[in-house]
């Protein structure tokens, strides 16, 4: 992959992470119920896991 595609991939991954992390916070500010702290922690850990796996796959593809 060329450098521009790699930078674009990481930028889109960061943007996706930013949106997904702020999604429940916006819901809480609007007064919507998120089933408490455990649901938020499970959601955040799932988002982190997905972003980590995608980042790993991008890094692995760079080395090839």
PyMOL Python script that loads the backbone (N, CA, C, O; Angstrom):
from pymol import cmd

cmd.read_pdbstr("""\
ATOM      1  N   UNK A   1       0.845  -1.189   0.000  1.00  0.00           N
ATOM      2  CA  UNK A   1       0.000   0.000   0.000  1.00  0.00           C
ATOM      3  C   UNK A   1       0.883   1.242   0.000  1.00  0.00           C
ATOM      4  O   UNK A   1       1.934   1.270   0.640  1.00  0.00           O
ATOM      5  N   UNK A   2       0.456   2.240  -0.704  1.00  0.00           N
ATOM      6  CA  UNK A   2       1.230   3.468  -0.690  1.00  0.00           C
ATOM      7  C   UNK A   2       0.881   4.294   0.557  1.00  0.00           C
ATOM      8  O   UNK A   2      -0.104   4.037   1.250  1.00  0.00           O
ATOM      9  N   UNK A   3       1.712   5.275   0.804  1.00  0.00           N
ATOM     10  CA  UNK A   3       1.603   6.049   2.041  1.00  0.00           C
ATOM     11  C   UNK A   3       0.268   6.787   2.149  1.00  0.00           C
ATOM     12  O   UNK A   3      -0.280   6.908   3.245  1.00  0.00           O
ATOM     13  N   UNK A   4      -0.248   7.268   1.054  1.00  0.00           N
ATOM     14  CA  UNK A   4      -1.513   8.017   1.073  1.00  0.00           C
ATOM     15  C   UNK A   4      -2.687   7.127   1.488  1.00  0.00           C
ATOM     16  O   UNK A   4      -3.543   7.554   2.263  1.00  0.00           O
ATOM     17  N   UNK A   5      -2.733   5.904   0.981  1.00  0.00           N
ATOM     18  CA  UNK A   5      -3.801   4.972   1.351  1.00  0.00           C
ATOM     19  C   UNK A   5      -3.704   4.589   2.824  1.00  0.00           C
ATOM     20  O   UNK A   5      -4.724   4.449   3.498  1.00  0.00           O
ATOM     21  N   UNK A   6      -2.496   4.422   3.318  1.00  0.00           N
ATOM     22  CA  UNK A   6      -2.296   4.082   4.726  1.00  0.00           C
ATOM     23  C   UNK A   6      -2.780   5.222   5.614  1.00  0.00           C
ATOM     24  O   UNK A   6      -3.489   4.987   6.593  1.00  0.00           O
ATOM     25  N   UNK A   7      -2.405   6.448   5.281  1.00  0.00           N
ATOM     26  CA  UNK A   7      -2.845   7.596   6.070  1.00  0.00           C
ATOM     27  C   UNK A   7      -4.356   7.748   6.029  1.00  0.00           C
ATOM     28  O   UNK A   7      -4.975   8.073   7.042  1.00  0.00           O
ATOM     29  N   UNK A   8      -4.949   7.519   4.879  1.00  0.00           N
ATOM     30  CA  UNK A   8      -6.406   7.601   4.753  1.00  0.00           C
ATOM     31  C   UNK A   8      -7.081   6.526   5.588  1.00  0.00           C
ATOM     32  O   UNK A   8      -8.099   6.785   6.231  1.00  0.00           O
ATOM     33  N   UNK A   9      -6.521   5.319   5.584  1.00  0.00           N
ATOM     34  CA  UNK A   9      -7.093   4.225   6.373  1.00  0.00           C
ATOM     35  C   UNK A   9      -7.063   4.553   7.859  1.00  0.00           C
ATOM     36  O   UNK A   9      -8.059   4.361   8.558  1.00  0.00           O
ATOM     37  N   UNK A  10      -5.927   5.047   8.347  1.00  0.00           N
ATOM     38  CA  UNK A  10      -5.825   5.397   9.763  1.00  0.00           C
ATOM     39  C   UNK A  10      -6.719   6.585  10.116  1.00  0.00           C
ATOM     40  O   UNK A  10      -7.285   6.625  11.209  1.00  0.00           O
ATOM     41  N   UNK A  11      -6.851   7.540   9.218  1.00  0.00           N
ATOM     42  CA  UNK A  11      -7.725   8.685   9.469  1.00  0.00           C
ATOM     43  C   UNK A  11      -9.176   8.232   9.583  1.00  0.00           C
ATOM     44  O   UNK A  11      -9.881   8.640  10.505  1.00  0.00           O
ATOM     45  N   UNK A  12      -9.627   7.392   8.652  1.00  0.00           N
ATOM     46  CA  UNK A  12     -11.001   6.896   8.697  1.00  0.00           C
ATOM     47  C   UNK A  12     -11.243   6.033   9.927  1.00  0.00           C
ATOM     48  O   UNK A  12     -12.322   6.083  10.518  1.00  0.00           O
ATOM     49  N   UNK A  13     -10.247   5.244  10.315  1.00  0.00           N
ATOM     50  CA  UNK A  13     -10.365   4.431  11.524  1.00  0.00           C
ATOM     51  C   UNK A  13     -10.477   5.321  12.759  1.00  0.00           C
ATOM     52  O   UNK A  13     -11.283   5.043  13.646  1.00  0.00           O
ATOM     53  N   UNK A  14      -9.688   6.374  12.827  1.00  0.00           N
ATOM     54  CA  UNK A  14      -9.773   7.314  13.942  1.00  0.00           C
ATOM     55  C   UNK A  14     -11.094   8.054  13.977  1.00  0.00           C
ATOM     56  O   UNK A  14     -11.665   8.261  15.048  1.00  0.00           O
ATOM     57  N   UNK A  15     -11.579   8.451  12.823  1.00  0.00           N
ATOM     58  CA  UNK A  15     -12.869   9.134  12.742  1.00  0.00           C
ATOM     59  C   UNK A  15     -14.006   8.215  13.180  1.00  0.00           C
ATOM     60  O   UNK A  15     -14.906   8.640  13.904  1.00  0.00           O
ATOM     61  N   UNK A  16     -13.966   6.969  12.747  1.00  0.00           N
ATOM     62  CA  UNK A  16     -14.968   5.992  13.160  1.00  0.00           C
ATOM     63  C   UNK A  16     -14.928   5.782  14.669  1.00  0.00           C
ATOM     64  O   UNK A  16     -15.971   5.723  15.320  1.00  0.00           O
ATOM     65  N   UNK A  17     -13.735   5.672  15.218  1.00  0.00           N
ATOM     66  CA  UNK A  17     -13.606   5.518  16.667  1.00  0.00           C
ATOM     67  C   UNK A  17     -14.140   6.718  17.420  1.00  0.00           C
ATOM     68  O   UNK A  17     -14.804   6.568  18.446  1.00  0.00           O
ATOM     69  N   UNK A  18     -13.856   7.909  16.916  1.00  0.00           N
ATOM     70  CA  UNK A  18     -14.351   9.126  17.561  1.00  0.00           C
ATOM     71  C   UNK A  18     -15.871   9.157  17.588  1.00  0.00           C
ATOM     72  O   UNK A  18     -16.474   9.482  18.611  1.00  0.00           O
ATOM     73  N   UNK A  19     -16.487   8.819  16.465  1.00  0.00           N
ATOM     74  CA  UNK A  19     -17.952   8.818  16.384  1.00  0.00           C
ATOM     75  C   UNK A  19     -18.536   7.755  17.303  1.00  0.00           C
ATOM     76  O   UNK A  19     -19.491   8.020  18.032  1.00  0.00           O
ATOM     77  N   UNK A  20     -17.969   6.557  17.274  1.00  0.00           N
ATOM     78  CA  UNK A  20     -18.510   5.472  18.094  1.00  0.00           C
ATOM     79  C   UNK A  20     -18.326   5.723  19.585  1.00  0.00           C
ATOM     80  O   UNK A  20     -19.177   5.322  20.380  1.00  0.00           O
ATOM     81  N   UNK A  21     -17.239   6.376  19.984  1.00  0.00           N
ATOM     82  CA  UNK A  21     -17.039   6.669  21.400  1.00  0.00           C
ATOM     83  C   UNK A  21     -17.968   7.771  21.893  1.00  0.00           C
ATOM     84  O   UNK A  21     -18.381   7.756  23.052  1.00  0.00           O
ATOM     85  N   UNK A  22     -18.297   8.714  21.041  1.00  0.00           N
ATOM     86  CA  UNK A  22     -19.155   9.818  21.466  1.00  0.00           C
ATOM     87  C   UNK A  22     -20.640   9.518  21.335  1.00  0.00           C
ATOM     88  O   UNK A  22     -21.463  10.247  21.889  1.00  0.00           O
ATOM     89  N   UNK A  23     -20.994   8.473  20.621  1.00  0.00           N
ATOM     90  CA  UNK A  23     -22.396   8.117  20.414  1.00  0.00           C
ATOM     91  C   UNK A  23     -23.150   7.899  21.728  1.00  0.00           C
ATOM     92  O   UNK A  23     -24.208   8.503  21.903  1.00  0.00           O
ATOM     93  N   UNK A  24     -22.665   7.069  22.665  1.00  0.00           N
ATOM     94  CA  UNK A  24     -23.418   6.890  23.921  1.00  0.00           C
ATOM     95  C   UNK A  24     -23.393   8.127  24.808  1.00  0.00           C
ATOM     96  O   UNK A  24     -24.331   8.354  25.573  1.00  0.00           O
ATOM     97  N   UNK A  25     -22.344   8.923  24.721  1.00  0.00           N
ATOM     98  CA  UNK A  25     -22.270  10.140  25.536  1.00  0.00           C
ATOM     99  C   UNK A  25     -23.342  11.125  25.086  1.00  0.00           C
ATOM    100  O   UNK A  25     -23.980  11.774  25.915  1.00  0.00           O
ATOM    101  N   UNK A  26     -23.538  11.237  23.783  1.00  0.00           N
ATOM    102  CA  UNK A  26     -24.593  12.114  23.263  1.00  0.00           C
ATOM    103  C   UNK A  26     -25.960  11.593  23.675  1.00  0.00           C
ATOM    104  O   UNK A  26     -26.844  12.376  24.025  1.00  0.00           O
ATOM    105  N   UNK A  27     -26.140  10.286  23.638  1.00  0.00           N
ATOM    106  CA  UNK A  27     -27.412   9.710  24.077  1.00  0.00           C
ATOM    107  C   UNK A  27     -27.668  10.009  25.548  1.00  0.00           C
ATOM    108  O   UNK A  27     -28.796  10.323  25.928  1.00  0.00           O
ATOM    109  N   UNK A  28     -26.635   9.914  26.376  1.00  0.00           N
ATOM    110  CA  UNK A  28     -26.803  10.209  27.799  1.00  0.00           C
ATOM    111  C   UNK A  28     -27.154  11.676  28.014  1.00  0.00           C
ATOM    112  O   UNK A  28     -27.959  11.999  28.887  1.00  0.00           O
ATOM    113  N   UNK A  29     -26.556  12.566  27.225  1.00  0.00           N
ATOM    114  CA  UNK A  29     -26.860  13.988  27.359  1.00  0.00           C
ATOM    115  C   UNK A  29     -28.293  14.289  26.927  1.00  0.00           C
ATOM    116  O   UNK A  29     -28.913  15.222  27.438  1.00  0.00           O
ATOM    117  N   UNK A  30     -28.819  13.501  25.986  1.00  0.00           N
ATOM    118  CA  UNK A  30     -30.197  13.688  25.547  1.00  0.00           C
ATOM    119  C   UNK A  30     -31.195  13.044  26.500  1.00  0.00           C
ATOM    120  O   UNK A  30     -32.404  13.221  26.350  1.00  0.00           O
ATOM    121  N   UNK A  31     -30.694  12.299  27.476  1.00  0.00           N
ATOM    122  CA  UNK A  31     -31.577  11.683  28.463  1.00  0.00           C
ATOM    123  C   UNK A  31     -32.040  10.286  28.108  1.00  0.00           C
ATOM    124  O   UNK A  31     -32.936   9.751  28.761  1.00  0.00           O
ATOM    125  N   UNK A  32     -31.451   9.685  27.089  1.00  0.00           N
ATOM    126  CA  UNK A  32     -31.827   8.322  26.716  1.00  0.00           C
ATOM    127  C   UNK A  32     -31.126   7.337  27.649  1.00  0.00           C
ATOM    128  O   UNK A  32     -30.011   7.592  28.106  1.00  0.00           O
ATOM    129  N   UNK A  33     -31.769   6.239  27.922  1.00  0.00           N
ATOM    130  CA  UNK A  33     -31.257   5.260  28.884  1.00  0.00           C
ATOM    131  C   UNK A  33     -30.266   4.319  28.191  1.00  0.00           C
ATOM    132  O   UNK A  33     -30.526   3.820  27.096  1.00  0.00           O
ATOM    133  N   UNK A  34     -29.126   4.087  28.850  1.00  0.00           N
ATOM    134  CA  UNK A  34     -28.113   3.165  28.341  1.00  0.00           C
ATOM    135  C   UNK A  34     -27.879   1.999  29.289  1.00  0.00           C
ATOM    136  O   UNK A  34     -26.829   1.360  29.215  1.00  0.00           O
ATOM    137  N   UNK A  35     -28.803   1.706  30.158  1.00  0.00           N
ATOM    138  CA  UNK A  35     -28.733   0.576  31.087  1.00  0.00           C
ATOM    139  C   UNK A  35     -27.539   0.661  32.031  1.00  0.00           C
ATOM    140  O   UNK A  35     -27.031  -0.367  32.478  1.00  0.00           O
ATOM    141  N   UNK A  36     -27.098   1.844  32.329  1.00  0.00           N
ATOM    142  CA  UNK A  36     -26.067   2.043  33.341  1.00  0.00           C
ATOM    143  C   UNK A  36     -24.644   1.889  32.845  1.00  0.00           C
ATOM    144  O   UNK A  36     -24.379   1.744  31.652  1.00  0.00           O
ATOM    145  N   UNK A  37     -23.739   1.926  33.811  1.00  0.00           N
ATOM    146  CA  UNK A  37     -22.302   1.877  33.546  1.00  0.00           C
ATOM    147  C   UNK A  37     -21.857   0.552  32.909  1.00  0.00           C
ATOM    148  O   UNK A  37     -21.046   0.592  31.984  1.00  0.00           O
ATOM    149  N   UNK A  38     -22.344  -0.625  33.354  1.00  0.00           N
ATOM    150  CA  UNK A  38     -21.870  -1.865  32.720  1.00  0.00           C
ATOM    151  C   UNK A  38     -22.127  -1.918  31.215  1.00  0.00           C
ATOM    152  O   UNK A  38     -21.288  -2.412  30.462  1.00  0.00           O
ATOM    153  N   UNK A  39     -23.263  -1.421  30.780  1.00  0.00           N
ATOM    154  CA  UNK A  39     -23.547  -1.414  29.344  1.00  0.00           C
ATOM    155  C   UNK A  39     -22.575  -0.499  28.609  1.00  0.00           C
ATOM    156  O   UNK A  39     -22.124  -0.831  27.513  1.00  0.00           O
ATOM    157  N   UNK A  40     -22.249   0.645  29.199  1.00  0.00           N
ATOM    158  CA  UNK A  40     -21.279   1.552  28.571  1.00  0.00           C
ATOM    159  C   UNK A  40     -19.896   0.913  28.493  1.00  0.00           C
ATOM    160  O   UNK A  40     -19.215   1.026  27.474  1.00  0.00           O
ATOM    161  N   UNK A  41     -19.481   0.243  29.566  1.00  0.00           N
ATOM    162  CA  UNK A  41     -18.163  -0.389  29.569  1.00  0.00           C
ATOM    163  C   UNK A  41     -18.085  -1.515  28.538  1.00  0.00           C
ATOM    164  O   UNK A  41     -17.070  -1.665  27.857  1.00  0.00           O
ATOM    165  N   UNK A  42     -19.146  -2.299  28.424  1.00  0.00           N
ATOM    166  CA  UNK A  42     -19.172  -3.362  27.417  1.00  0.00           C
ATOM    167  C   UNK A  42     -19.130  -2.753  26.018  1.00  0.00           C
ATOM    168  O   UNK A  42     -18.422  -3.251  25.143  1.00  0.00           O
ATOM    169  N   UNK A  43     -19.880  -1.689  25.810  1.00  0.00           N
ATOM    170  CA  UNK A  43     -19.886  -1.014  24.509  1.00  0.00           C
ATOM    171  C   UNK A  43     -18.497  -0.470  24.177  1.00  0.00           C
ATOM    172  O   UNK A  43     -17.991  -0.691  23.076  1.00  0.00           O
ATOM    173  N   UNK A  44     -17.875   0.245  25.128  1.00  0.00           N
ATOM    174  CA  UNK A  44     -16.548   0.817  24.887  1.00  0.00           C
ATOM    175  C   UNK A  44     -15.508  -0.272  24.633  1.00  0.00           C
ATOM    176  O   UNK A  44     -14.656  -0.116  23.758  1.00  0.00           O
ATOM    177  N   UNK A  45     -15.566  -1.372  25.387  1.00  0.00           N
ATOM    178  CA  UNK A  45     -14.594  -2.445  25.177  1.00  0.00           C
ATOM    179  C   UNK A  45     -14.794  -3.097  23.809  1.00  0.00           C
ATOM    180  O   UNK A  45     -13.824  -3.496  23.165  1.00  0.00           O
ATOM    181  N   UNK A  46     -16.042  -3.207  23.365  1.00  0.00           N
ATOM    182  CA  UNK A  46     -16.298  -3.741  22.026  1.00  0.00           C
ATOM    183  C   UNK A  46     -15.753  -2.834  20.935  1.00  0.00           C
ATOM    184  O   UNK A  46     -15.177  -3.307  19.955  1.00  0.00           O
ATOM    185  N   UNK A  47     -15.937  -1.530  21.106  1.00  0.00           N
ATOM    186  CA  UNK A  47     -15.414  -0.565  20.127  1.00  0.00           C
ATOM    187  C   UNK A  47     -13.889  -0.621  20.093  1.00  0.00           C
ATOM    188  O   UNK A  47     -13.290  -0.622  19.017  1.00  0.00           O
ATOM    189  N   UNK A  48     -13.266  -0.666  21.262  1.00  0.00           N
ATOM    190  CA  UNK A  48     -11.800  -0.733  21.332  1.00  0.00           C
ATOM    191  C   UNK A  48     -11.296  -2.012  20.675  1.00  0.00           C
ATOM    192  O   UNK A  48     -10.301  -1.989  19.950  1.00  0.00           O
ATOM    193  N   UNK A  49     -11.974  -3.117  20.923  1.00  0.00           N
ATOM    194  CA  UNK A  49     -11.571  -4.386  20.322  1.00  0.00           C
ATOM    195  C   UNK A  49     -11.656  -4.323  18.798  1.00  0.00           C
ATOM    196  O   UNK A  49     -10.732  -4.750  18.107  1.00  0.00           O
ATOM    197  N   UNK A  50     -12.745  -3.800  18.282  1.00  0.00           N
ATOM    198  CA  UNK A  50     -12.907  -3.699  16.824  1.00  0.00           C
ATOM    199  C   UNK A  50     -11.860  -2.784  16.203  1.00  0.00           C
ATOM    200  O   UNK A  50     -11.276  -3.118  15.172  1.00  0.00           O
ATOM    201  N   UNK A  51     -11.620  -1.637  16.822  1.00  0.00           N
ATOM    202  CA  UNK A  51     -10.628  -0.698  16.285  1.00  0.00           C
ATOM    203  C   UNK A  51      -9.227  -1.298  16.354  1.00  0.00           C
ATOM    204  O   UNK A  51      -8.427  -1.101  15.439  1.00  0.00           O
ATOM    205  N   UNK A  52      -8.921  -2.022  17.421  1.00  0.00           N
ATOM    206  CA  UNK A  52      -7.612  -2.662  17.544  1.00  0.00           C
ATOM    207  C   UNK A  52      -7.407  -3.722  16.471  1.00  0.00           C
ATOM    208  O   UNK A  52      -6.333  -3.808  15.877  1.00  0.00           O
ATOM    209  N   UNK A  53      -8.429  -4.524  16.222  1.00  0.00           N
ATOM    210  CA  UNK A  53      -8.319  -5.569  15.200  1.00  0.00           C
ATOM    211  C   UNK A  53      -8.136  -4.946  13.816  1.00  0.00           C
ATOM    212  O   UNK A  53      -7.296  -5.402  13.041  1.00  0.00           O
ATOM    213  N   UNK A  54      -8.905  -3.922  13.505  1.00  0.00           N
ATOM    214  CA  UNK A  54      -8.769  -3.269  12.198  1.00  0.00           C
ATOM    215  C   UNK A  54      -7.394  -2.611  12.074  1.00  0.00           C
ATOM    216  O   UNK A  54      -6.769  -2.693  11.016  1.00  0.00           O
ATOM    217  N   UNK A  55      -6.916  -1.965  13.130  1.00  0.00           N
ATOM    218  CA  UNK A  55      -5.577  -1.376  13.107  1.00  0.00           C
ATOM    219  C   UNK A  55      -4.498  -2.423  12.912  1.00  0.00           C
ATOM    220  O   UNK A  55      -3.530  -2.195  12.187  1.00  0.00           O
ATOM    221  N   UNK A  56      -4.661  -3.583  13.561  1.00  0.00           N
ATOM    222  CA  UNK A  56      -3.711  -4.681  13.389  1.00  0.00           C
ATOM    223  C   UNK A  56      -3.711  -5.178  11.946  1.00  0.00           C
ATOM    224  O   UNK A  56      -2.654  -5.439  11.371  1.00  0.00           O
ATOM    225  N   UNK A  57      -4.905  -5.308  11.367  1.00  0.00           N
ATOM    226  CA  UNK A  57      -4.985  -5.773   9.982  1.00  0.00           C
ATOM    227  C   UNK A  57      -4.358  -4.770   9.016  1.00  0.00           C
ATOM    228  O   UNK A  57      -3.716  -5.162   8.041  1.00  0.00           O
ATOM    229  N   UNK A  58      -4.540  -3.483   9.282  1.00  0.00           N
ATOM    230  CA  UNK A  58      -3.905  -2.460   8.439  1.00  0.00           C
ATOM    231  C   UNK A  58      -2.389  -2.554   8.565  1.00  0.00           C
ATOM    232  O   UNK A  58      -1.679  -2.510   7.560  1.00  0.00           O
ATOM    233  N   UNK A  59      -1.887  -2.684   9.797  1.00  0.00           N
ATOM    234  CA  UNK A  59      -0.441  -2.777  10.010  1.00  0.00           C
ATOM    235  C   UNK A  59       0.123  -4.037   9.366  1.00  0.00           C
ATOM    236  O   UNK A  59       1.217  -4.009   8.802  1.00  0.00           O
ATOM    237  N   UNK A  60      -0.611  -5.135   9.446  1.00  0.00           N
ATOM    238  CA  UNK A  60      -0.157  -6.383   8.833  1.00  0.00           C
ATOM    239  C   UNK A  60      -0.106  -6.248   7.312  1.00  0.00           C
ATOM    240  O   UNK A  60       0.803  -6.766   6.664  1.00  0.00           O
ATOM    241  N   UNK A  61      -1.083  -5.552   6.757  1.00  0.00           N
ATOM    242  CA  UNK A  61      -1.120  -5.358   5.307  1.00  0.00           C
ATOM    243  C   UNK A  61       0.017  -4.444   4.849  1.00  0.00           C
ATOM    244  O   UNK A  61       0.522  -4.593   3.736  1.00  0.00           O
ATOM    245  N   UNK A  62       0.418  -3.504   5.696  1.00  0.00           N
ATOM    246  CA  UNK A  62       1.519  -2.600   5.363  1.00  0.00           C
ATOM    247  C   UNK A  62       2.823  -3.383   5.229  1.00  0.00           C
ATOM    248  O   UNK A  62       3.618  -3.126   4.326  1.00  0.00           O
ATOM    249  N   UNK A  63       3.038  -4.344   6.135  1.00  0.00           N
ATOM    250  CA  UNK A  63       4.285  -5.112   6.130  1.00  0.00           C
ATOM    251  C   UNK A  63       4.398  -6.022   4.917  1.00  0.00           C
ATOM    252  O   UNK A  63       5.504  -6.367   4.500  1.00  0.00           O
ATOM    253  N   UNK A  64       3.263  -6.413   4.349  1.00  0.00           N
ATOM    254  CA  UNK A  64       3.293  -7.330   3.198  1.00  0.00           C
ATOM    255  C   UNK A  64       3.667  -6.643   1.915  1.00  0.00           C
ATOM    256  O   UNK A  64       3.733  -7.286   0.867  1.00  0.00           O
TER     257      UNK A  64
END
""", "prot")
cmd.dss("prot")
cmd.show_as("cartoon", "prot")
cmd.util.cbc("prot")
cmd.orient("prot")
